[in-house]
Amino acid sequence: MLVQHDNANTQNTNRHLKPICGYRLNKRVGHLFSRQSLIISVFYAFFTLFSHSAQAAEIYIYENQYGEKLFADRPLHKTGYRLVRRQGSNDASTQPTAHSYHLDPALIKAVIHAESAFDPNATSRVGAQGLMQLMPATARSHGVTNSYNPEQNIMGGSKYLRYLMDKYDGNLSMVLAAYNAGEGRVRQYNGIPPFKETQNYVKKVIRLHQKYTEAHDA
């Protein structure tokens, strides 16, 4: 059974939770990680979990009163933790869809991770929906009738990524900038728009893409 902790936002008061691969994210009084190292640790948690449980059908996310998160591939009964999300790994939809649209499965996973943290019911403040956070107009233009259906959402998001890859000649940074900010903004600035959100998004997805690729090749 695979378990991974994420206590990036809290102090850890439980010293007896065993993480996978002997890796532990632990924040104690008097021993604080830098914000950057915590972010890297949280990413490592996701990558380790997915690389060691590629066949897992679901992921269970638990949280304690301090906001510390715990990830597992099966139901747990840990004192002080409550189930806050149960979600599919979406591997069954990602692989064939990536093949159909000639995309790297690791890229699709990276976008899903950055957009919705694998939550098929995610809705943004501007109305983007589902795993790959499709706007209603984008969803319709790519044949999606229900953006909260994981298979449809991944199909629509992948079709859009394929379109952008062709439009920008495979320039991944431009593709991701357009996915986040829109093609109009990329055209307006003739490149990645000078928006902190978009610039951070591009860097984040590229970093996630690399990590998912490494996990797959391991």
LOTI-625568 format. One record per residue (C-alpha): residue number from 1; residue in one letter; z, y, x. Coordinates in Angstrom, 2 decimals, padded with zeros to 5 digits. Each point is the difference from the previous one (the first is absolute). Layout:
N
<r><k>NUM</k><r>A</r><w>Z</w><v>Y</v><u>X</u></r>
...
END
This chain:
218
<r><k>1</k><r>M</r><w>000.00</w><v>000.00</v><u>000.00</u></r>
<r><k>2</k><r>L</r><w>-001.03</w><v>003.36</v><u>001.39</u></r>
<r><k>3</k><r>V</r><w>002.24</w><v>003.02</v><u>-000.27</u></r>
<r><k>4</k><r>Q</r><w>-000.50</w><v>003.46</v><u>001.45</u></r>
<r><k>5</k><r>H</r><w>002.23</w><v>003.06</v><u>-000.22</u></r>
<r><k>6</k><r>D</r><w>-000.84</w><v>003.67</v><u>-000.32</u></r>
<r><k>7</k><r>N</r><w>002.97</w><v>002.30</v><u>000.38</u></r>
<r><k>8</k><r>A</r><w>-001.90</w><v>003.07</v><u>001.10</u></r>
<r><k>9</k><r>N</r><w>001.86</w><v>002.18</v><u>-002.48</u></r>
<r><k>10</k><r>T</r><w>003.51</w><v>-001.37</v><u>000.24</u></r>
<r><k>11</k><r>Q</r><w>002.86</w><v>-001.27</v><u>002.09</u></r>
<r><k>12</k><r>N</r><w>000.28</w><v>-003.78</v><u>000.08</u></r>
<r><k>13</k><r>T</r><w>003.33</w><v>-001.27</v><u>-001.24</u></r>
<r><k>14</k><r>N</r><w>-000.95</w><v>-003.68</v><u>-000.13</u></r>
<r><k>15</k><r>R</r><w>-000.07</w><v>-001.63</v><u>003.44</u></r>
<r><k>16</k><r>H</r><w>-000.87</w><v>-003.52</v><u>-001.20</u></r>
<r><k>17</k><r>L</r><w>-003.55</w><v>000.28</v><u>-001.35</u></r>
<r><k>18</k><r>K</r><w>-002.37</w><v>-002.03</v><u>002.14</u></r>
<r><k>19</k><r>P</r><w>-003.51</w><v>001.45</v><u>000.40</u></r>
<r><k>20</k><r>I</r><w>-003.16</w><v>-001.84</v><u>000.96</u></r>
<r><k>21</k><r>C</r><w>-001.03</w><v>-000.56</v><u>003.62</u></r>
<r><k>22</k><r>G</r><w>003.43</w><v>001.07</v><u>001.19</u></r>
<r><k>23</k><r>Y</r><w>-000.97</w><v>003.60</v><u>-000.70</u></r>
<r><k>24</k><r>R</r><w>002.57</w><v>002.26</v><u>-001.61</u></r>
<r><k>25</k><r>L</r><w>-000.14</w><v>003.57</v><u>-001.15</u></r>
<r><k>26</k><r>N</r><w>003.53</w><v>001.24</v><u>000.32</u></r>
<r><k>27</k><r>K</r><w>001.32</w><v>003.54</v><u>-000.28</u></r>
<r><k>28</k><r>R</r><w>003.70</w><v>000.27</v><u>000.76</u></r>
<r><k>29</k><r>V</r><w>002.34</w><v>002.95</v><u>000.27</u></r>
<r><k>30</k><r>G</r><w>-000.33</w><v>001.40</v><u>003.51</u></r>
<r><k>31</k><r>H</r><w>-003.29</w><v>-001.82</v><u>000.60</u></r>
<r><k>32</k><r>L</r><w>-002.79</w><v>001.91</v><u>-001.75</u></r>
<r><k>33</k><r>F</r><w>-003.67</w><v>-000.70</v><u>000.50</u></r>
<r><k>34</k><r>S</r><w>-002.47</w><v>002.84</v><u>000.25</u></r>
<r><k>35</k><r>R</r><w>-002.11</w><v>000.66</v><u>-003.08</u></r>
<r><k>36</k><r>Q</r><w>-003.08</w><v>-001.22</v><u>001.84</u></r>
<r><k>37</k><r>S</r><w>001.56</w><v>-003.28</v><u>001.07</u></r>
<r><k>38</k><r>L</r><w>001.23</w><v>-000.61</v><u>-003.52</u></r>
<r><k>39</k><r>I</r><w>-003.48</w><v>000.49</v><u>-001.42</u></r>
<r><k>40</k><r>I</r><w>-001.43</w><v>-002.40</v><u>002.57</u></r>
<r><k>41</k><r>S</r><w>002.73</w><v>-002.50</v><u>-000.85</u></r>
<r><k>42</k><r>V</r><w>-000.79</w><v>000.15</v><u>-003.70</u></r>
<r><k>43</k><r>F</r><w>-003.70</w><v>-000.61</v><u>000.74</u></r>
<r><k>44</k><r>Y</r><w>000.98</w><v>-002.91</v><u>002.23</u></r>
<r><k>45</k><r>A</r><w>001.94</w><v>-001.47</v><u>-002.90</u></r>
<r><k>46</k><r>F</r><w>-003.08</w><v>-000.06</v><u>-002.21</u></r>
<r><k>47</k><r>F</r><w>-002.29</w><v>-001.34</v><u>002.72</u></r>
<r><k>48</k><r>T</r><w>002.38</w><v>-002.77</v><u>001.02</u></r>
<r><k>49</k><r>L</r><w>000.53</w><v>-001.05</v><u>-003.58</u></r>
<r><k>50</k><r>F</r><w>-003.71</w><v>-000.16</v><u>-000.81</u></r>
<r><k>51</k><r>S</r><w>-001.01</w><v>-001.66</v><u>003.25</u></r>
<r><k>52</k><r>H</r><w>002.56</w><v>-002.79</v><u>-000.49</u></r>
<r><k>53</k><r>S</r><w>-000.53</w><v>-000.44</v><u>-003.73</u></r>
<r><k>54</k><r>A</r><w>-003.73</w><v>000.33</v><u>-000.48</u></r>
<r><k>55</k><r>Q</r><w>000.14</w><v>-002.76</v><u>-002.57</u></r>
<r><k>56</k><r>A</r><w>002.90</w><v>001.49</v><u>-001.94</u></r>
<r><k>57</k><r>A</r><w>-000.98</w><v>000.78</v><u>-003.56</u></r>
<r><k>58</k><r>E</r><w>002.63</w><v>002.67</v><u>-000.54</u></r>
<r><k>59</k><r>I</r><w>002.28</w><v>002.37</v><u>001.84</u></r>
<r><k>60</k><r>Y</r><w>003.47</w><v>000.89</v><u>-001.28</u></r>
<r><k>61</k><r>I</r><w>001.52</w><v>003.35</v><u>000.88</u></r>
<r><k>62</k><r>Y</r><w>003.76</w><v>000.46</v><u>-000.35</u></r>
<r><k>63</k><r>E</r><w>002.13</w><v>003.10</v><u>000.50</u></r>
<r><k>64</k><r>N</r><w>003.73</w><v>000.64</v><u>000.40</u></r>
<r><k>65</k><r>Q</r><w>002.05</w><v>003.02</v><u>-001.06</u></r>
<r><k>66</k><r>Y</r><w>-000.76</w><v>001.76</v><u>003.29</u></r>
<r><k>67</k><r>G</r><w>-003.76</w><v>-000.28</v><u>-000.45</u></r>
<r><k>68</k><r>E</r><w>-000.41</w><v>-002.72</v><u>002.63</u></r>
<r><k>69</k><r>K</r><w>-002.96</w><v>-002.20</v><u>-000.90</u></r>
<r><k>70</k><r>L</r><w>-000.44</w><v>-003.70</v><u>000.62</u></r>
<r><k>71</k><r>F</r><w>-003.35</w><v>-001.82</v><u>-000.23</u></r>
<r><k>72</k><r>A</r><w>-000.31</w><v>-003.73</v><u>-000.71</u></r>
<r><k>73</k><r>D</r><w>-002.58</w><v>-002.55</v><u>-001.06</u></r>
<r><k>74</k><r>R</r><w>002.25</w><v>-001.57</v><u>-002.65</u></r>
<r><k>75</k><r>P</r><w>002.86</w><v>001.02</v><u>-002.32</u></r>
<r><k>76</k><r>L</r><w>003.29</w><v>000.70</v><u>001.77</u></r>
<r><k>77</k><r>H</r><w>003.61</w><v>000.18</v><u>-001.09</u></r>
<r><k>78</k><r>K</r><w>001.55</w><v>002.48</v><u>002.40</u></r>
<r><k>79</k><r>T</r><w>003.21</w><v>001.71</v><u>-000.97</u></r>
<r><k>80</k><r>G</r><w>-000.54</w><v>003.72</v><u>-000.47</u></r>
<r><k>81</k><r>Y</r><w>-003.78</w><v>-000.20</v><u>-000.24</u></r>
<r><k>82</k><r>R</r><w>-002.09</w><v>000.35</v><u>-003.15</u></r>
<r><k>83</k><r>L</r><w>-003.66</w><v>-000.82</v><u>-000.56</u></r>
<r><k>84</k><r>V</r><w>-001.99</w><v>003.25</v><u>-000.21</u></r>
<r><k>85</k><r>R</r><w>-003.53</w><v>-001.37</v><u>000.22</u></r>
<r><k>86</k><r>R</r><w>-001.84</w><v>-003.29</v><u>-000.17</u></r>
<r><k>87</k><r>Q</r><w>-003.61</w><v>000.19</v><u>001.04</u></r>
<r><k>88</k><r>G</r><w>-002.89</w><v>-002.22</v><u>000.97</u></r>
<r><k>89</k><r>S</r><w>-001.33</w><v>-000.09</v><u>003.55</u></r>
<r><k>90</k><r>N</r><w>-003.53</w><v>000.53</v><u>-001.43</u></r>
<r><k>91</k><r>D</r><w>-001.53</w><v>-002.16</v><u>002.73</u></r>
<r><k>92</k><r>A</r><w>-001.89</w><v>-002.00</v><u>-002.62</u></r>
<r><k>93</k><r>S</r><w>-001.84</w><v>003.14</v><u>-001.10</u></r>
<r><k>94</k><r>T</r><w>-000.32</w><v>001.70</v><u>003.38</u></r>
<r><k>95</k><r>Q</r><w>-001.82</w><v>-002.72</v><u>001.93</u></r>
<r><k>96</k><r>P</r><w>-002.97</w><v>-000.70</v><u>-002.32</u></r>
<r><k>97</k><r>T</r><w>-000.35</w><v>003.67</v><u>-000.91</u></r>
<r><k>98</k><r>A</r><w>-000.11</w><v>001.00</v><u>003.66</u></r>
<r><k>99</k><r>H</r><w>-002.68</w><v>-002.62</v><u>000.58</u></r>
<r><k>100</k><r>S</r><w>-002.04</w><v>001.18</v><u>-002.99</u></r>
<r><k>101</k><r>Y</r><w>-000.06</w><v>003.61</v><u>001.19</u></r>
<r><k>102</k><r>H</r><w>-000.17</w><v>-000.74</v><u>003.73</u></r>
<r><k>103</k><r>L</r><w>003.37</w><v>001.56</v><u>000.73</u></r>
<r><k>104</k><r>D</r><w>002.83</w><v>-001.02</v><u>002.29</u></r>
<r><k>105</k><r>P</r><w>002.79</w><v>-001.54</v><u>-002.15</u></r>
<r><k>106</k><r>A</r><w>002.50</w><v>001.70</v><u>002.32</u></r>
<r><k>107</k><r>L</r><w>-001.45</w><v>003.38</v><u>-000.98</u></r>
<r><k>108</k><r>I</r><w>000.39</w><v>-000.72</v><u>-003.71</u></r>
<r><k>109</k><r>K</r><w>003.61</w><v>-001.06</v><u>000.58</u></r>
<r><k>110</k><r>A</r><w>000.65</w><v>003.12</v><u>002.06</u></r>
<r><k>111</k><r>V</r><w>-001.30</w><v>002.24</v><u>-002.78</u></r>
<r><k>112</k><r>I</r><w>002.03</w><v>-001.85</v><u>-002.64</u></r>
<r><k>113</k><r>H</r><w>003.10</w><v>000.28</v><u>002.19</u></r>
<r><k>114</k><r>A</r><w>-000.47</w><v>003.74</v><u>000.53</u></r>
<r><k>115</k><r>E</r><w>-001.01</w><v>000.77</v><u>-003.57</u></r>
<r><k>116</k><r>S</r><w>002.45</w><v>-002.00</v><u>-002.11</u></r>
<r><k>117</k><r>A</r><w>002.22</w><v>-002.14</v><u>002.27</u></r>
<r><k>118</k><r>F</r><w>-001.52</w><v>-003.00</v><u>-001.84</u></r>
<r><k>119</k><r>D</r><w>001.26</w><v>001.15</v><u>-003.40</u></r>
<r><k>120</k><r>P</r><w>-002.73</w><v>-000.78</v><u>-002.60</u></r>
<r><k>121</k><r>N</r><w>001.70</w><v>002.30</v><u>-002.52</u></r>
<r><k>122</k><r>A</r><w>000.17</w><v>003.05</v><u>002.27</u></r>
<r><k>123</k><r>T</r><w>-001.09</w><v>003.32</v><u>-001.52</u></r>
<r><k>124</k><r>S</r><w>-000.17</w><v>003.20</v><u>002.02</u></r>
<r><k>125</k><r>R</r><w>000.90</w><v>003.48</v><u>-001.20</u></r>
<r><k>126</k><r>V</r><w>-003.72</w><v>000.83</v><u>-000.25</u></r>
<r><k>127</k><r>G</r><w>-000.87</w><v>-003.13</v><u>-001.97</u></r>
<r><k>128</k><r>A</r><w>-001.22</w><v>-002.44</v><u>002.66</u></r>
<r><k>129</k><r>Q</r><w>000.70</w><v>-003.54</v><u>-001.13</u></r>
<r><k>130</k><r>G</r><w>000.69</w><v>-003.47</v><u>001.29</u></r>
<r><k>131</k><r>L</r><w>-000.06</w><v>-001.68</v><u>003.38</u></r>
<r><k>132</k><r>M</r><w>-002.72</w><v>002.14</v><u>001.56</u></r>
<r><k>133</k><r>Q</r><w>000.92</w><v>003.10</v><u>-002.03</u></r>
<r><k>134</k><r>L</r><w>-003.30</w><v>000.51</v><u>-001.78</u></r>
<r><k>135</k><r>M</r><w>-000.56</w><v>003.19</v><u>-001.95</u></r>
<r><k>136</k><r>P</r><w>-001.27</w><v>-000.77</v><u>-003.53</u></r>
<r><k>137</k><r>A</r><w>-003.48</w><v>001.44</v><u>000.69</u></r>
<r><k>138</k><r>T</r><w>-000.32</w><v>-001.97</v><u>003.24</u></r>
<r><k>139</k><r>A</r><w>001.17</w><v>-003.17</v><u>-001.74</u></r>
<r><k>140</k><r>R</r><w>-002.56</w><v>000.39</v><u>-002.78</u></r>
<r><k>141</k><r>S</r><w>-002.84</w><v>000.71</v><u>002.42</u></r>
<r><k>142</k><r>H</r><w>000.72</w><v>-003.31</v><u>001.75</u></r>
<r><k>143</k><r>G</r><w>000.33</w><v>-002.14</v><u>-003.09</u></r>
<r><k>144</k><r>V</r><w>003.78</w><v>-000.10</v><u>-000.30</u></r>
<r><k>145</k><r>T</r><w>001.29</w><v>-000.11</v><u>-003.58</u></r>
<r><k>146</k><r>N</r><w>003.66</w><v>-000.59</v><u>000.84</u></r>
<r><k>147</k><r>S</r><w>001.27</w><v>001.52</v><u>003.24</u></r>
<r><k>148</k><r>Y</r><w>003.32</w><v>-001.80</v><u>-000.34</u></r>
<r><k>149</k><r>N</r><w>-001.72</w><v>-003.37</v><u>000.22</u></r>
<r><k>150</k><r>P</r><w>000.30</w><v>-000.92</v><u>003.71</u></r>
<r><k>151</k><r>E</r><w>-003.35</w><v>-001.79</v><u>000.23</u></r>
<r><k>152</k><r>Q</r><w>-001.89</w><v>002.80</v><u>-001.72</u></r>
<r><k>153</k><r>N</r><w>001.75</w><v>002.66</v><u>002.03</u></r>
<r><k>154</k><r>I</r><w>-000.71</w><v>-001.69</v><u>003.32</u></r>
<r><k>155</k><r>M</r><w>-003.60</w><v>-000.53</v><u>-001.05</u></r>
<r><k>156</k><r>G</r><w>-000.42</w><v>003.66</v><u>-000.97</u></r>
<r><k>157</k><r>G</r><w>001.78</w><v>001.32</v><u>003.06</u></r>
<r><k>158</k><r>S</r><w>-002.04</w><v>-002.26</v><u>002.27</u></r>
<r><k>159</k><r>K</r><w>-003.27</w><v>001.09</v><u>-001.60</u></r>
<r><k>160</k><r>Y</r><w>001.01</w><v>003.60</v><u>000.60</u></r>
<r><k>161</k><r>L</r><w>000.93</w><v>-000.74</v><u>003.62</u></r>
<r><k>162</k><r>R</r><w>-003.38</w><v>-001.70</v><u>000.50</u></r>
<r><k>163</k><r>Y</r><w>-001.76</w><v>003.03</v><u>-001.45</u></r>
<r><k>164</k><r>L</r><w>001.93</w><v>002.31</v><u>002.33</u></r>
<r><k>165</k><r>M</r><w>-000.64</w><v>-002.23</v><u>003.02</u></r>
<r><k>166</k><r>D</r><w>-003.73</w><v>000.24</v><u>-000.67</u></r>
<r><k>167</k><r>K</r><w>000.15</w><v>003.74</v><u>-000.68</u></r>
<r><k>168</k><r>Y</r><w>001.85</w><v>000.78</v><u>003.26</u></r>
<r><k>169</k><r>D</r><w>-001.77</w><v>-002.62</v><u>002.16</u></r>
<r><k>170</k><r>G</r><w>003.16</w><v>-002.03</v><u>000.51</u></r>
<r><k>171</k><r>N</r><w>002.08</w><v>002.92</v><u>001.30</u></r>
<r><k>172</k><r>L</r><w>003.38</w><v>-001.27</v><u>-001.17</u></r>
<r><k>173</k><r>S</r><w>001.82</w><v>003.31</v><u>000.40</u></r>
<r><k>174</k><r>M</r><w>-002.55</w><v>001.75</v><u>-002.20</u></r>
<r><k>175</k><r>V</r><w>000.10</w><v>-002.85</v><u>-002.52</u></r>
<r><k>176</k><r>L</r><w>003.77</w><v>000.20</v><u>-000.30</u></r>
<r><k>177</k><r>A</r><w>-000.01</w><v>003.79</v><u>-000.19</u></r>
<r><k>178</k><r>A</r><w>-002.47</w><v>-000.17</v><u>-002.89</u></r>
<r><k>179</k><r>Y</r><w>002.00</w><v>-002.75</v><u>-001.69</u></r>
<r><k>180</k><r>N</r><w>003.10</w><v>002.18</v><u>000.14</u></r>
<r><k>181</k><r>A</r><w>-001.29</w><v>003.55</v><u>-000.45</u></r>
<r><k>182</k><r>G</r><w>-003.38</w><v>-000.56</v><u>-001.60</u></r>
<r><k>183</k><r>E</r><w>-003.56</w><v>000.18</v><u>001.26</u></r>
<r><k>184</k><r>G</r><w>-000.23</w><v>003.67</v><u>-000.96</u></r>
<r><k>185</k><r>R</r><w>002.81</w><v>000.99</v><u>002.31</u></r>
<r><k>186</k><r>V</r><w>-001.49</w><v>-001.95</v><u>002.89</u></r>
<r><k>187</k><r>R</r><w>-003.33</w><v>001.73</v><u>-000.60</u></r>
<r><k>188</k><r>Q</r><w>001.70</w><v>003.40</v><u>-000.30</u></r>
<r><k>189</k><r>Y</r><w>001.72</w><v>-000.34</v><u>003.39</u></r>
<r><k>190</k><r>N</r><w>-002.74</w><v>-002.09</v><u>001.60</u></r>
<r><k>191</k><r>G</r><w>002.59</w><v>-002.56</v><u>001.02</u></r>
<r><k>192</k><r>I</r><w>003.60</w><v>-000.92</v><u>-000.66</u></r>
<r><k>193</k><r>P</r><w>001.51</w><v>002.81</v><u>-002.12</u></r>
<r><k>194</k><r>P</r><w>002.82</w><v>002.01</v><u>001.61</u></r>
<r><k>195</k><r>F</r><w>002.55</w><v>-001.35</v><u>-002.45</u></r>
<r><k>196</k><r>K</r><w>003.10</w><v>-001.59</v><u>001.48</u></r>
<r><k>197</k><r>E</r><w>000.08</w><v>-002.64</v><u>-002.72</u></r>
<r><k>198</k><r>T</r><w>-003.57</w><v>-001.09</v><u>000.67</u></r>
<r><k>199</k><r>Q</r><w>000.35</w><v>000.08</v><u>003.77</u></r>
<r><k>200</k><r>N</r><w>003.18</w><v>-002.07</v><u>-000.17</u></r>
<r><k>201</k><r>Y</r><w>-001.66</w><v>-002.38</v><u>-002.46</u></r>
<r><k>202</k><r>V</r><w>-002.93</w><v>-000.65</v><u>002.31</u></r>
<r><k>203</k><r>K</r><w>002.30</w><v>-000.72</v><u>002.94</u></r>
<r><k>204</k><r>K</r><w>002.24</w><v>-002.22</v><u>-002.11</u></r>
<r><k>205</k><r>V</r><w>-002.80</w><v>-002.18</v><u>-001.38</u></r>
<r><k>206</k><r>I</r><w>-001.61</w><v>-000.39</v><u>003.43</u></r>
<r><k>207</k><r>R</r><w>003.36</w><v>-001.06</v><u>001.42</u></r>
<r><k>208</k><r>L</r><w>000.57</w><v>-002.43</v><u>-002.88</u></r>
<r><k>209</k><r>H</r><w>-003.52</w><v>-001.37</v><u>000.36</u></r>
<r><k>210</k><r>Q</r><w>000.64</w><v>-000.76</v><u>003.65</u></r>
<r><k>211</k><r>K</r><w>003.30</w><v>-001.70</v><u>-000.76</u></r>
<r><k>212</k><r>Y</r><w>-001.41</w><v>-002.16</v><u>-002.80</u></r>
<r><k>213</k><r>T</r><w>-002.87</w><v>-000.99</v><u>002.28</u></r>
<r><k>214</k><r>E</r><w>002.46</w><v>-001.01</v><u>002.71</u></r>
<r><k>215</k><r>A</r><w>002.07</w><v>-001.95</v><u>-002.51</u></r>
<r><k>216</k><r>H</r><w>-003.08</w><v>-001.87</v><u>-001.21</u></r>
<r><k>217</k><r>D</r><w>-001.11</w><v>-000.84</v><u>003.55</u></r>
<r><k>218</k><r>A</r><w>003.48</w><v>-001.11</v><u>001.13</u></r>
END
